[in-house]
Amino acid sequence: MKRIISTLAVTGLATLASGAYAASINTCPGGAPNTVTASPDNTAYSAFFDNFIVLPGDVGTCAYSFPLNATPSGVVSIFSADYRGEVDLDPGETADLTIEHNGTSDGETFTDPGPGPALLHQDVVASDGGEIKTTATMDLSGDDPSGFSLGTIDTVDYTEVGRVSLPGDETSIVANLGATGDLLLGANQKTEGDNEAGVIGGVGSAMFGVNGRYNLSDGFSLLGGVSLVNETTNFGTPYSGIVGAGAVRYIDPNSTNQFRLFGEGGAIASGLQATFTPATGATPVTSTLGFGTFYGRGGVIINPDPANEVTLSATLAESVFGNDAFAMSSGPFAATIGAQQGYFTTVKGTAQWTTQLAPTVDLTATGSVGAVLATSTVAIHATVTGYGALDLASAPPGTLFAEYGARLGWKPMDNVRLDGFVWGVTGTNIGSHNMIGAQAHWEF
């Protein structure tokens, strides 16, 4: 019978500058309490193992994980990892240490006489979903069970050397530009109206552009707009560029019906420049990004009386997000992100109400809930000098989001309307992006 199956952490405490928190570390058979500590700036962690001891004839294996305090889902933090412990072997015996993480495997083979108390292994570890996830195996199964060989891991020291935020940035930009495209296509306005051309601008998630509507015949209208944008993702990545949108909308032309169906199809496209920084104080790098969306929308317009319009709709959109290849470096850390494309699906339900407060004043309130789901991954290659290389594919995080807005309009002349509005989007993994703006419309 095996004497001891070595174990790793069960439940630990991480001591932070702001206090302590419980780090959930999965249990291993026969495990013992262990401790995980974090540096005040959350860029270094140490895991202490009390009972990772393997005797001859045995294999000790355990998968462990712990959360990173300042690494949200969508940011991949790259750490150098030092595994420290002791291997003390009888003459002719061997011990194998294997470390697995992010689909990679690396390790060391020790032979007589073994290193004694020492740095056993150096490695590169990437966070996964805001956690460090590692499986460590110490194998002395080929050694004589009656001997005195020994293998232990005492501590693992993790030091962050860089990070890649592109996976989370993609989700944030898809959600943000979807909201910007909605504004260009007349969101926060009455669903139907006269021919018009206008200027639109806002601060916060800044934009400045033009948009308009042209009514064809038999219920069909063309919608479109183009705008400059300047925004920042939830992970602190600034991006700017130009966004264009266009759509065709059909509304049941029978104006005597209180309930009228409508449908809409269109596209949103953008060319962007984004600035990435791998670590505090590191040299930023700029990359070109491209974004495109095709969408379909359908719903019903309800006119309970001449002064009110309620619109209920559902939207399905398919988006592609592309980036040019770029490289980042900070000290011993270097990462390359190749040219690639990512794909996203967005579903959204929207309710909008417009009411005529006075002959020249109207009010619109809009609310949407939805989800952005990534259907691809971001390929990342990272290297830490003195440790090694890491290739991984990180999936951009999905997000549940809410889109919201309100507009107050005033018609000082029959063919001129001036609007003030607020508009925003907020959600898991994307933060909140809000805008205060104004529009001027000329009707014809």
C-alpha positions in Angstrom: 0.0 0.0 0.0 1.3 3.4 -0.8 2.5 5.2 2.3 1.7 8.8 1.5 -0.1 10.5 -1.4 1.2 14.1 -1.3 -1.3 16.9 -1.2 -1.7 20.5 -1.9 -3.7 23.4 -0.7 -7.2 23.1 0.8 -8.2 26.5 2.0 -5.8 29.5 2.3 -5.7 33.0 3.4 -4.2 35.8 1.2 -3.1 38.8 3.1 -3.6 42.1 1.2 -2.9 45.7 1.8 -6.6 46.2 2.5 -7.0 43.1 4.7 -7.5 39.4 4.3 -9.8 37.3 2.2 -10.5 33.6 1.9 -8.9 32.0 -1.1 -10.7 28.9 -2.2 -8.2 26.2 -3.0 -9.6 22.9 -4.1 -9.2 19.9 -1.7 -6.9 17.0 -2.4 -7.1 13.6 -0.7 -5.4 13.8 2.6 -4.8 17.5 2.2 -3.7 19.9 4.9 -4.3 23.7 5.4 -2.0 25.9 3.4 -1.4 29.7 3.0 -1.4 31.9 -0.1 -0.1 35.5 0.4 -0.3 38.4 -2.0 1.9 41.5 -2.3 0.3 44.8 -1.6 0.1 45.6 -5.4 -1.3 42.1 -6.2 1.6 41.4 -8.7 3.2 38.7 -6.6 1.8 35.6 -4.8 3.4 32.9 -2.7 1.7 29.5 -2.1 3.0 27.6 1.0 2.4 23.8 1.1 2.6 22.0 4.5 2.1 18.4 3.3 3.4 18.0 -0.2 5.6 15.0 0.7 6.1 12.0 -1.5 7.9 8.8 -0.3 9.5 6.1 -2.5 7.1 4.0 -4.5 4.4 6.8 -4.5 3.1 9.5 -6.8 1.7 12.7 -5.4 -0.6 14.7 -7.7 -2.8 17.6 -7.0 -4.6 20.3 -9.0 -4.8 23.6 -7.2 -6.1 27.1 -7.9 -6.4 30.5 -6.3 -8.0 33.8 -7.4 -6.0 36.8 -8.5 -7.2 39.9 -6.7 -6.7 42.4 -9.5 -7.0 40.4 -12.6 -10.6 40.4 -14.0 -11.9 37.9 -16.5 -10.6 38.9 -19.9 -7.1 39.9 -18.8 -4.4 37.3 -19.1 -1.7 37.9 -16.5 1.7 36.1 -17.2 3.7 35.0 -14.2 7.2 33.6 -13.6 6.9 30.7 -11.2 9.6 29.3 -8.9 8.8 25.9 -7.4 10.9 25.3 -4.3 11.3 22.2 -2.2 13.6 19.2 -1.7 14.5 16.0 -3.5 16.6 13.6 -1.5 17.3 10.3 -3.3 19.0 7.0 -2.5 21.8 6.0 -4.9 20.4 5.0 -8.3 16.9 6.4 -7.7 15.0 9.0 -9.7 12.2 11.5 -9.1 10.1 13.3 -11.8 8.4 16.7 -11.1 5.7 17.6 -13.7 3.9 20.9 -13.8 0.8 21.3 -16.0 -1.2 24.5 -16.7 -3.1 26.1 -19.6 -2.8 22.9 -21.6 1.1 22.8 -21.4 3.3 20.4 -19.4 6.9 20.9 -18.2 9.1 19.5 -15.5 12.3 18.2 -14.2 13.9 14.7 -13.7 16.1 14.4 -10.6 18.7 11.7 -10.1 21.1 10.6 -7.3 21.9 12.3 -5.1 19.1 14.9 -5.8 19.3 18.7 -5.1 18.5 18.8 -1.4 16.6 21.9 -0.4 16.6 24.0 -3.6 14.8 25.7 -6.4 13.3 22.7 -8.1 11.8 24.2 -11.2 11.2 27.5 -13.0 8.2 28.0 -15.2 5.8 30.4 -16.9 2.2 30.4 -15.8 -0.8 32.4 -17.3 -4.0 33.2 -15.5 -7.2 31.6 -16.6 -10.4 33.4 -15.9 -8.8 35.5 -13.2 -7.2 32.5 -11.4 -4.0 30.6 -11.3 -4.7 26.9 -12.1 -1.9 24.4 -11.8 -1.5 20.6 -11.5 1.8 19.5 -9.8 2.9 15.9 -9.8 5.9 14.4 -7.9 6.6 10.8 -9.1 8.8 8.5 -7.1 6.9 5.4 -8.2 10.0 3.7 -9.6 11.9 4.0 -6.3 12.4 1.2 -3.8 9.5 1.5 -1.3 11.8 0.3 1.5 14.3 3.1 0.8 14.6 6.6 2.2 14.1 8.7 -0.9 12.0 11.8 -0.5 10.4 14.5 -2.7 8.6 17.7 -1.4 7.3 21.0 -2.6 7.4 23.7 0.0 6.5 26.9 -1.8 5.7 28.3 -5.2 6.5 32.0 -5.8 4.6 33.7 -8.6 5.7 37.1 -10.0 3.6 38.9 -12.6 5.8 40.1 -15.5 3.2 41.2 -18.0 -0.4 41.0 -19.1 -2.5 40.9 -22.3 -5.9 42.5 -22.2 -7.0 41.9 -25.8 -9.6 39.1 -25.0 -11.5 41.3 -22.6 -11.0 44.4 -24.8 -12.7 42.7 -27.7 -15.9 42.0 -25.7 -15.9 45.5 -24.4 -15.5 47.1 -27.8 -18.1 44.9 -29.4 -20.7 46.0 -26.8 -19.6 49.7 -26.8 -19.6 50.0 -30.6 -22.9 48.2 -30.8 -24.4 51.0 -28.6 -22.7 53.7 -30.7 -24.1 52.1 -33.9 -27.6 52.1 -32.4 -27.4 55.9 -31.9 -26.3 56.5 -35.5 -29.3 54.4 -36.7 -31.8 56.5 -34.7 -32.0 54.8 -31.3 -33.4 57.2 -28.7 -35.6 58.6 -31.5 -39.2 57.9 -32.7 -39.1 54.7 -34.7 -40.7 56.5 -37.7 -40.6 60.1 -38.8 -39.9 62.6 -41.6 -36.8 62.7 -43.8 -34.0 64.3 -41.8 -30.3 64.9 -41.6 -28.5 65.7 -38.4 -25.3 66.2 -36.4 -24.7 64.2 -33.2 -22.0 64.5 -30.6 -21.3 63.4 -27.0 -18.8 63.4 -24.3 -17.8 60.6 -21.9 -17.6 57.7 -24.4 -17.0 60.5 -26.9 -18.4 60.6 -30.4 -19.0 63.2 -33.1 -20.7 62.5 -36.4 -23.7 62.9 -38.7 -26.7 60.7 -39.3 -30.0 60.7 -41.1 -33.2 59.0 -42.4 -34.7 59.0 -45.9 -38.2 57.6 -46.4 -38.7 55.6 -49.6 -42.2 54.3 -50.3 -44.6 51.7 -49.0 -43.2 51.8 -45.5 -39.5 51.5 -46.4 -36.8 53.9 -45.1 -33.0 54.2 -45.2 -31.0 54.9 -42.0 -27.4 55.7 -41.8 -24.6 57.6 -40.0 -20.9 58.0 -39.5 -19.0 59.2 -36.5 -15.6 59.6 -34.9 -15.2 57.8 -31.6 -12.8 58.0 -28.7 -13.4 55.5 -25.8 -11.6 53.3 -23.3 -12.3 49.7 -22.4 -13.0 48.4 -18.9 -9.3 47.3 -18.8 -7.9 50.7 -19.5 -7.2 50.3 -23.2 -7.9 53.5 -25.1 -9.1 53.2 -28.7 -10.3 55.6 -31.3 -11.4 55.6 -34.9 -14.4 55.9 -37.2 -17.7 54.0 -37.1 -20.2 53.8 -39.9 -23.7 52.3 -39.8 -26.5 51.7 -42.3 -29.8 49.9 -42.3 -33.1 49.4 -44.2 -36.3 49.5 -42.1 -39.8 48.5 -43.0 -42.8 49.5 -41.0 -46.4 48.4 -41.8 -47.6 51.5 -43.6 -51.2 51.1 -42.4 -51.2 54.0 -40.0 -54.8 53.2 -38.8 -53.6 50.1 -37.0 -52.7 50.4 -33.3 -50.3 47.5 -33.6 -47.9 47.5 -36.5 -45.1 45.1 -37.2 -41.7 46.3 -38.4 -38.4 44.8 -39.5 -34.9 46.1 -40.0 -31.6 44.8 -41.3 -28.2 46.5 -41.4 -24.5 46.7 -40.7 -22.0 48.5 -38.5 -18.4 48.8 -39.4 -15.4 50.4 -37.7 -11.7 51.0 -38.1 -9.8 51.6 -34.9 -6.4 52.3 -33.3 -5.9 50.8 -29.8 -3.0 51.3 -27.4 -1.9 48.4 -25.2 0.4 48.5 -22.2 1.8 45.2 -20.9 2.8 46.5 -17.4 2.9 49.7 -15.4 5.7 51.9 -16.8 6.2 49.8 -19.9 6.3 51.2 -23.4 2.8 51.2 -24.9 2.2 49.7 -28.4 -0.5 50.7 -30.9 -2.4 48.2 -33.0 -5.0 48.5 -35.7 -8.3 46.9 -35.1 -11.3 46.2 -37.3 -14.9 45.6 -36.3 -18.0 44.7 -38.4 -21.5 43.6 -37.5 -24.5 42.4 -39.5 -27.8 42.4 -37.7 -31.5 41.8 -38.0 -34.2 43.4 -35.8 -37.9 42.9 -35.6 -40.8 44.0 -33.4 -44.0 45.8 -33.0 -45.0 49.5 -32.8 -47.8 50.3 -30.5 -49.7 53.6 -30.8 -52.2 53.7 -28.0 -53.0 57.4 -28.9 -51.6 60.1 -31.2 -49.2 61.4 -28.4 -47.5 58.1 -27.6 -45.5 55.5 -29.4 -44.2 52.3 -27.8 -41.7 50.0 -29.6 -40.9 46.4 -28.6 -38.2 44.6 -30.5 -35.6 41.9 -30.5 -32.2 42.0 -32.2 -29.7 39.3 -33.3 -26.3 40.4 -34.5 -23.2 38.5 -35.7 -19.9 40.4 -35.3 -16.3 39.9 -36.5 -13.4 41.6 -34.7 -9.9 41.6 -36.3 -6.5 42.8 -35.1 -3.2 43.3 -36.9 -0.2 41.5 -35.3 1.5 43.3 -32.5 4.2 42.7 -29.9 4.6 43.9 -26.3 7.5 43.8 -24.0 8.3 44.7 -20.4 11.6 43.8 -18.8 12.0 40.0 -19.3 8.5 39.6 -20.6 7.6 39.6 -24.3 4.3 38.7 -25.9 3.2 38.5 -29.5 -0.4 38.5 -30.7 -0.7 37.5 -34.3 -3.1 38.9 -36.8 -6.4 37.1 -36.3 -10.2 37.4 -36.2 -12.7 36.8 -33.4 -16.4 36.2 -33.7 -19.3 37.3 -31.5 -23.0 36.8 -31.3 -25.2 39.4 -29.7 -28.9 39.0 -28.7 -30.9 41.9 -27.3 -34.4 42.8 -26.4 -35.4 46.5 -26.4 -38.4 48.6 -25.2 -38.8 52.2 -26.1 -41.4 54.8 -25.3 -41.8 58.3 -26.9 -44.4 60.7 -25.6 -45.4 64.2 -26.8 -45.1 66.4 -23.7 -46.2 69.6 -25.5 -46.7 70.6 -29.2 -43.0 71.3 -29.5 -41.5 69.1 -26.8 -41.2 65.3 -26.8 -39.4 62.7 -24.6 -38.0 59.2 -25.4 -36.9 56.6 -22.9 -35.1 53.4 -24.1 -33.9 50.3 -22.3 -32.4 47.1 -23.6 -31.0 43.9 -22.0 -28.9 41.4 -23.8 -25.8 39.2 -24.0 -22.6 39.2 -26.0 -21.1 35.7 -26.5 -17.7 35.0 -28.0 -17.4 32.1 -30.4 -13.6 32.1 -30.9 -10.4 32.6 -29.0 -7.4 35.0 -28.9 -4.0 33.3 -29.6 -1.2 34.6 -27.4 2.5 33.7 -27.3 4.4 34.9 -24.3 8.1 34.5 -23.3 9.8 35.2 -20.0 13.5 35.4 -20.2 15.1 32.8 -17.9 11.9 30.8 -17.6 10.5 29.9 -20.9 7.7 30.2 -23.5 3.9 29.8 -23.2 1.4 29.4 -26.0 -2.3 29.7 -25.1 -5.6 30.5 -26.6 -7.8 32.7 -24.3 -11.5 33.0 -24.9 -12.9 36.5 -24.6 -15.4 36.6 -21.8 -19.1 36.8 -22.5 -21.1 39.6 -21.0 -24.7 40.3 -19.9 -25.4 43.9 -20.5 -28.0 46.7 -20.3 -28.2 49.5 -22.8 -30.2 52.6 -21.7 -30.9 56.1 -22.8 -33.2 59.1 -22.6 -33.8 62.1 -25.0 -35.6 65.4 -24.6 -36.4 67.1 -27.9 -37.5 70.6 -28.8 -38.7 72.0 -32.1 -38.0 75.7 -32.3 -39.1 75.7 -35.9 -41.2 73.3 -38.0 -38.2 71.7 -39.7 -35.6 71.9 -36.9 -35.4 69.7 -33.8 -32.8 70.0 -31.1 -32.2 67.2 -28.7 -30.3 66.6 -25.5 -29.7 63.0 -24.5 -27.9 60.5 -22.2 -26.8 57.1 -23.5 -24.9 54.2 -22.0 -24.2 50.6 -21.8 -23.1 48.6 -18.7 -22.4 44.9 -18.1 -20.4 42.2 -16.6 -16.7 42.2 -17.8 -17.2 45.5 -19.7 -17.8 48.1 -17.0 -20.0 51.1 -17.7 -19.7 53.5 -20.6 -21.9 56.6 -20.5 -22.4 59.6 -22.8 -24.0 63.0 -22.5 -24.7 64.5 -25.8 -26.8 66.7 -28.2 -28.3 66.4 -31.7 -29.5 68.9 -34.2 -31.9 67.7 -37.0 -33.1 69.3 -40.2 -36.3 67.8 -41.5 -37.1 67.9 -45.2 
